């Protein structure tokens, strides 16, 4: 959503607002923010607490409080010795400027979320929501929320004005800062491609109290540091501009592959608890519709994985996805403790492996997968190639993956690392279709990819698995 889109969001009449509130079980009289004086009283009380995991020194607490009392808008948390530079992506939260409709949008979304979260979220996530008081009928004041988060986890908030580059996003994670937006989605909009307060705060904040998930988030930041440290070292030895460009491209590609682990765990992860599926991913839990869908819908693939297993880890970094709709595949972890194996070094090694092997689309079901549910839109590994050759419909993820694989397989060296031999024998020993005319560089078939919700009828399901 662009700035202009946010500014031109429609206004509702009082009668319409009442109907919306009624639909979501909200008493409009309760959609009333605290006064600035009340918020300051709450903040003062929080800052004085010392019986917490990360107590705030009186000197630092006083400076923080005076900034809030002086009307300084919240930007980047200032409760530790570290900080982050958000450059042109920096934003400010002016809590007093939120409209009634924005607060009502938060209240309605939270009401819907709470119903699905208490059905489908894991125990640890629900405990985190209670600890940080994620709920209520008004958008949180980041001064208050940031202090609570820091005292319990050592993490802080950093406000941004839009989606930020992956490199900056994970740089923030390396220092235990979480980027959050300051705008709220329009009333009654469940799914949103661009993160808003409903996603960043109501989705992510509770996950900081799950130690293994919080550690995984920071380890992704440290993985970013390793990738770009190597980039900088190689750039210092580059002989020409073309070589330097290739080095930078390699680093960006490796981070993109590493980010897929984050996507399928922190954002869209499921875990087994008491022999039942439970969600902990913020992307799932910030959408009431996707929360139920991820656990129960027959349309989605659900694959059980062990992140400590090398083959399963490479599966995560090699699986492409789209952000424009509910996911087609969810990966389930048996226990949170298995996420402890995802160290920065393992994340980087897996990303390097992903640069040298074929990838999978979000619909692919692979021989050897532990399948808990075979989704209605599932396809086999080679389905995308057959459809490409035949000019049949496929979604953008399938198309992108098919073309990427054929481009990679037509080369003899790793395109991200000149001189490195490609590993064409993947860990899965998946049979590749015979497409010599494409692998030899023949022109790609020209057709327009279709929307990803089209009905796909597998044309080679049995053949691929013989």
Buried (B, 14 or more C-beta within 10 A) or exposed (E): BEEEEBEEBEEBEEEEBEEBBEEBEBEBEEBEBBEBEEBBEBBBEBBEEEEBEBBBEEEBBEEBBEBBBEEEBBBBBBBBEEBBEBEEBBBBBEBEEBEBBBBBBBBBBBBBBBBBBEEBBBEBBBBBBEBBEBBBBBBBBBBBBBBBBBBBBBBBBBBBBBBBEBBBBBBBBBBBBBBBBBBBBBBBBBBBEBBBBBBBBBBBBBBBBBBBBBBBBBBBBBBBBBBBEBBEEBBEEBEEEEBBEBBBEBBBBBBBBBBBBBBBBBBBBBBBBEEEBBBBBBBBBBBBBBBBBBBEBEBBBBBBBBBBEBEBBBBBBBBBBBEEEBBBBBBBBBEBEBBBBBBBEBBBBBBBBBBBBBBBBBBBBBEEBEBBBBBEBBBBBBBBBBBBBEEBBBBBBBBBBBBEBBBBBEEEEBBBBEEEEBEEEBBBEBBBBEBEEBBEEEEBEEBEBBEBEEEBEBBBBEEBEE
